[in-house]
Amino acid sequence: MNKLNTVLISFLLYLFNFQLIGQNQLPEGADPKAVEVINKFLEILQNNTLDKSASLVVPYLHKSMLDKFGKTVSPDVMSVHFKRSHANARLYAYPVVVSRTKNVSLGVIGFAETNEKGNSVEYFIGKKNGRGYPGAIRIFFPENGGEPKISYLGI
């Protein structure tokens, strides 16, 4: 009977914690500026066409994800991640519900002119009604203190 009580209490605490996070309370390690970037990004994806979204999200993406002119999403990112993220954006809660974060790296991202030192953190965001696995969006925090930018799309 004690084991059943322990399992029941653990489950209730889990639900209570999820409920708090669902009320826009951020989990430990979540940066409010990064959550704001994700919210703006998701709002654009949910309310615009693919082509229009590709140019509107430029201020929120790391320069390594942009074309050589910095005006839109690069063709590689468009074909591999962006199209899928645009199609799936409607499945995610807005404003975003961050369930957890995970430090990914301390180092460098990009190549040549897009090379930049900093830290990357994955933000796991929940779907509408809390159903299904969360999606991951990686946020890059520049070492020089610049604004956080999206550096990977896993939604």
Summary of the structure (lengths in Angstrom):
residues: 155
radius of gyration: 17.3
end to end distance: 41.2
largest distance: 65.3
contacts: 439
relative contact order: 0.17
helix: 47%
strand: 26%
